[in-house]
Amino acid sequence: MTDVAASEHLGVASDEAKSGAVLARLKLPVSSLDPRDVRARLRRAYLGSRRYANRLSGPVPERVLAFPRNFRSGSLKIAEQLEAGRYALQGGVKTMAPGEMPWSVTPPSQAWMESVHSFEWIRHMLVKTDPEKLKSVRGMISAWLETYDRWDEIAWDPHVAARRIVSWLQCGRDVFGDAEAGWAESVSDSILCQARHIALARSRIRPGAARITSAVSLCLVSACFAEGRALRRTGMRYLRRELDQQIHSDGGHVSRNPSLHTAVLCDLLALAEVLCVRGERIPSWLTSTIHRMKRVVRLFQHGDGRLALFNGGEEGQNVVLNLVLSTDRDRKDLFLSADATGFHKLTQNRASVIADCGRFRPGQPDALGHAGCGSFEFSSGPHRIVVNCGAALVQASAWQDLLRSTAAHSTVSIADRSSAVFEVGSGEIPAITGPSEVSARQEKHADYSILRLSHDGYEPTFHVTHRRDLTLAKEGFELSGKDSLECLAKTRVDGKKQPPSTSQTVCFVRFHLHPEIRVNLARDEKSAILMLPNGEGWRFRADNNKVLLDDSIYLGDSAHLKKTKQLVVQGVVPVQPGAINTIDWCFVRMDNEPTLPLSSSKSDALAKRSAKSDAAGDEAGS
């Protein structure tokens, strides 16, 4: 089989050689057009032509050999919203009139329209497979085929088509089950045409997880249809290359987004299962990637079984995650650090702390990256206590920009600046600058575990380095922290040191609380009482600092904004080179409050206490 990318290039070049005739047909004044615009219009004309449609045609599939499982279950709540005509998808919300198709309305954004054409939402409509719903789903697919049987710039965008293929096949057992043979053949024929289009246009797919989805779609088509076997070699080569480029050695996806990481893993699991059902060999590199990615999913999990909120991620469904991890043979293999991806986890008994220790990587696919370096989330058993605000995937761009800021994360923010800089209203544009020097290491001791991390995200603007120590005591009854800002020597362009500034800048240590947490400040405003839904009580205090209680928001599923609270401790950014300003704080379960003074380093104090216990034990033994 010839290289499909080369054949695409030759096909387009062949038409561009006749550019005069094409431009005449399009009635375009050659002299007034930018060459890039001419090429883009020529390409669109070619892709929409009968010649390209003929190129995508092939033998009509007789039957589907296998259907991949959808590891992402549907939601009855979302199904009810869809039935009512409310489509809350990535990029916005739109309500349809009865009988109106979502692709026939004016979209709130292109991202929303891409989500519509992906058909990823039909899994929700099939939560209850009654005849009427199946009829409705088949009717929508038929209506789409009637309107978009040929290339369309959005509907046939390769990454959108790939997601649609995967969605249709994963719902196929329900949708195709007792459908008329002619209808099933028309859908299968369209799937193969779309797959051939993806194979030809895959080089134009934007970098990131979309390319993995596209490769998976080709591999699924090759496994599910006898007529799609010609795509197998192309799909597998494409998939292996993208996994090598996008999955770190520790198993984390380059986006550093727990939800996106899990979505990619779900697609890979579906592919591996179909290959197994078809009796085909699963490549060792695919098995290895799946294993490593599962370990990272466990790192991202809180005690409630759902995911932490970092870099545009959502909580997800614990049912889905349990299904994803159900075949993992190494459940007891506790994975607490993913250095290449940039995350660490502390666990003691029922308590978990998950921290973002990742640096900014220029040019890396990180469309929804947040300025959350140094932030953490904290849970006790099935209840989250400290969280990040989440992501507003279906909200306006202003919300997205706000939630990407450092202030929307449980870490230190300085003034109104973030540790990473984004373009305002950037949507899917990666960060311009961010932390480049990030260090993180864990220490295990008899009575506690400690994570020491630091980053230079504030160095260009405020000439300070942020250092954070997180110490989780044995049994998980106490989490203490130390946030330090160290002032670095400032230099002018000529290389000479600048005199220290006399102006002071305010910094804030923020702890965004989960909406289920009830919180009240103590009268002295030096501590706060937190009550969990199960009646468990925690006390928060900061050493010699006033504790403030402020409003916050939480978007655990990105579509539903919930009001919540945040604890804020205020400090001052040092201005003298070498000066260090430190803020100590502590969460402690109220039935296990410590007698240790918070002003001392918690790790040092615990170490002293452990040493005394060891010494006493030695004396008793002697």
HELIX and SHEET records of a PDB file:
HELIX    1   1 VAL A    4  GLU A   16  1                                  13    
HELIX    2   2 SER A   19  LEU A   26  1                                   8    
HELIX    3   3 VAL A   30  SER A   32  5                                   3    
HELIX    4   4 PRO A   35  LEU A   47  1                                  13    
HELIX    5   5 ARG A   50  LEU A   56  1                                   7    
HELIX    6   6 LEU A   76  GLU A   83  1                                   8    
HELIX    7   7 PRO A  102  SER A  104  5                                   3    
HELIX    8   8 GLN A  110  SER A  118  1                                   9    
HELIX    9   9 ILE A  122  MET A  125  1                                   4    
HELIX   10  10 PRO A  131  THR A  147  1                                  17    
HELIX   11  11 PRO A  158  GLN A  170  1                                  13    
HELIX   12  12 GLY A  172  PHE A  176  1                                   5    
HELIX   13  13 ALA A  181  ALA A  201  1                                  21    
HELIX   14  14 ARG A  202  ARG A  204  5                                   3    
HELIX   15  15 ALA A  209  CYS A  224  1                                  16    
HELIX   16  16 ALA A  226  LEU A  231  5                                   6    
HELIX   17  17 ARG A  232  GLN A  246  1                                  15    
HELIX   18  18 PRO A  258  VAL A  277  1                                  20    
HELIX   19  19 SER A  284  PHE A  300  1                                  17    
HELIX   20  20 ASN A  318  LEU A  325  1                                   8    
HELIX   21  21 SER A  397  ARG A  404  1                                   8    
HELIX   22  22 THR A  406  ALA A  408  5                                   3    
HELIX   23  23 GLU A  459  PHE A  462  1                                   4    
HELIX   24  24 LYS A  474  GLY A  476  5                                   3    
HELIX   25  25 MET A  590  ASN A  592  5                                   3    
HELIX   26  26 LYS A  602  GLY A  621  1                                  20    
SHEET    1   A 2 ARG A  86  LEU A  89  0                                        
SHEET    2   A 2 GLY A  92  THR A  95 -1                                        
SHEET    1   B 7 SER A 337  ALA A 338  0                                        
SHEET    2   B 7 PHE A 343  GLN A 348 -1                                        
SHEET    3   B 7 ALA A 351  ASP A 356 -1                                        
SHEET    4   B 7 PHE A 376  SER A 380 -1                                        
SHEET    5   B 7 HIS A 383  VAL A 387 -1                                        
SHEET    6   B 7 THR A 505  LEU A 513 -1                                        
SHEET    7   B 7 VAL A 412  ILE A 414 -1                                        
SHEET    1   C 8 SER A 337  ALA A 338  0                                        
SHEET    2   C 8 PHE A 343  GLN A 348 -1                                        
SHEET    3   C 8 ALA A 351  ASP A 356 -1                                        
SHEET    4   C 8 PHE A 376  SER A 380 -1                                        
SHEET    5   C 8 HIS A 383  VAL A 387 -1                                        
SHEET    6   C 8 THR A 505  LEU A 513 -1                                        
SHEET    7   C 8 LYS A 562  VAL A 573 -1                                        
SHEET    8   C 8 VAL A 547  TYR A 554 -1                                        
SHEET    1   D 8 VAL A 438  LYS A 444  0                                        
SHEET    2   D 8 TYR A 448  HIS A 455 -1                                        
SHEET    3   D 8 VAL A 464  ALA A 473 -1                                        
SHEET    4   D 8 GLU A 478  CYS A 487 -1                                        
SHEET    5   D 8 ILE A 580  ARG A 589 -1                                        
SHEET    6   D 8 GLY A 537  ALA A 542 -1                                        
SHEET    7   D 8 SER A 527  MET A 531 -1                                        
SHEET    8   D 8 ARG A 518  LEU A 521 -1                                        
END                                                                             
